[in-house]
């Protein structure tokens, strides 16, 4: 698996956590025990690092999202979009990954898993976060 595929697996974990209202780390534990989980060491480390980071920084991520979503309430956003926004916002704020890669990969995941306009909505929110972060 590549980093892109690892991000997609991370999305599935965060999406499941949002859907079931279970903590990300608990969902990760369950995910890692499943027979179909087939991760190499690097992918597992990536997913574990991001799940731990997202858990530790959830308050800052949610606060950042709430202040950059216009006309919507975070609680009303669909679980696909919410999971993708949480992952990408965490990554923008706390990881050393080029912003273009983060935005591009999450937009592609939104096209694959979200509604017709999900990718546009996510791109708009992330654009505001990038501007805020860099100002």
MIDREN-321206 format. One line per field, with one value per residue (C-alpha): x, y, z; residue number from 1. Coordinates in steps of 0.02 Angstrom, whole numbers, always signed. Layout:
east c(X, ...)
north c(Y, ...)
up c(Z, ...)
resi c(NUM, ...)
***
This chain:
east c(+0, +53, +32, -122, -198, -150, -243, -394, -388, -371, -526, -621, -571, -619, -780, -826, -785, -899, -1039, -1034, -987, -841, -670, -546, -418, -550, -604, -421, -397, -549, -490, -317, -394, -498, -446, -456, -334, -174, -51, +137, +236, +249, +63, +16, +134, +62, -118, -76, +20, -124, -258, -159, -126, -308, -362, -240, -284, -470, -521, -408, -462, -648, -622, -530, -666, -807, -724, -697, -863, -980, -1167, -1157, -1148, -1013, -1141, -1251, -1114, -1118, -1004, -901, -866, -838, -712, -618, -616, -552, -411, -355, -371, -267, -138, -132, -109, +5, +99, +241, +156, +140, -31, -61, -41, -160, -295, -276, -287, -436, -528, -500, -568, -719, -751, -743, -845, -946, -1092, -1078, -1031, -933, -763, -807, -867, -712, -596, -676, -660, -480, -436, -495, -394, -237, -258, -287, -138, -21, -76)
north c(+0, +177, +330, +371, +201, +220, +387, +301, +168, +307, +389, +225, +217, +398, +378, +225, +318, +462, +344, +237, +382, +279, +356, +347, +246, +116, +103, +84, -61, -149, -113, -187, -351, -379, -518, -408, -281, -299, -162, -160, -86, +89, +98, +37, +165, +305, +261, +240, +405, +499, +418, +462, +638, +665, +603, +717, +869, +841, +1000, +1111, +1023, +1043, +1225, +1261, +1178, +1270, +1438, +1401, +1324, +1459, +1432, +1258, +1181, +1046, +929, +942, +895, +718, +588, +567, +752, +770, +626, +695, +871, +809, +709, +847, +985, +883, +853, +1037, +1095, +962, +865, +915, +873, +996, +1078, +1039, +853, +854, +952, +853, +684, +728, +803, +641, +541, +659, +626, +438, +429, +589, +668, +762, +926, +857, +888, +1071, +1100, +1017, +1111, +1277, +1243, +1186, +1338, +1449, +1347, +1360, +1549, +1565, +1454, +1552, +1727)
up c(+0, -32, +78, -26, +12, +196, +197, +123, +259, +389, +314, +336, +519, +554, +456, +558, +719, +665, +614, +772, +888, +955, +988, +845, +945, +992, +811, +760, +883, +810, +631, +662, +724, +567, +448, +294, +365, +264, +311, +304, +449, +372, +335, +508, +588, +479, +527, +711, +715, +633, +742, +899, +837, +792, +963, +1053, +947, +919, +1010, +903, +742, +783, +835, +671, +569, +657, +626, +441, +391, +328, +329, +403, +574, +595, +673, +517, +395, +328, +405, +246, +235, +422, +425, +275, +348, +516, +438, +320, +451, +573, +437, +385, +565, +639, +505, +389, +225, +80, +83, -102, -71, +77, -15, -177, -93, +17, -132, -228, -81, -74, -259, -226, -65, -53, -142, -307, -222, -73, -152, -189, -10, +65, -52, -1, +185, +169, +64, +209, +334, +227, +212, +400, +440, +325, +379)
resi c(1, 2, 3, 4, 5, 6, 7, 8, 9, 10, 11, 12, 13, 14, 15, 16, 17, 18, 19, 20, 21, 22, 23, 24, 25, 26, 27, 28, 29, 30, 31, 32, 33, 34, 35, 36, 37, 38, 39, 40, 41, 42, 43, 44, 45, 46, 47, 48, 49, 50, 51, 52, 53, 54, 55, 56, 57, 58, 59, 60, 61, 62, 63, 64, 65, 66, 67, 68, 69, 70, 71, 72, 73, 74, 75, 76, 77, 78, 79, 80, 81, 82, 83, 84, 85, 86, 87, 88, 89, 90, 91, 92, 93, 94, 95, 96, 97, 98, 99, 100, 101, 102, 103, 104, 105, 106, 107, 108, 109, 110, 111, 112, 113, 114, 115, 116, 117, 118, 119, 120, 121, 122, 123, 124, 125, 126, 127, 128, 129, 130, 131, 132, 133, 134, 135)
***
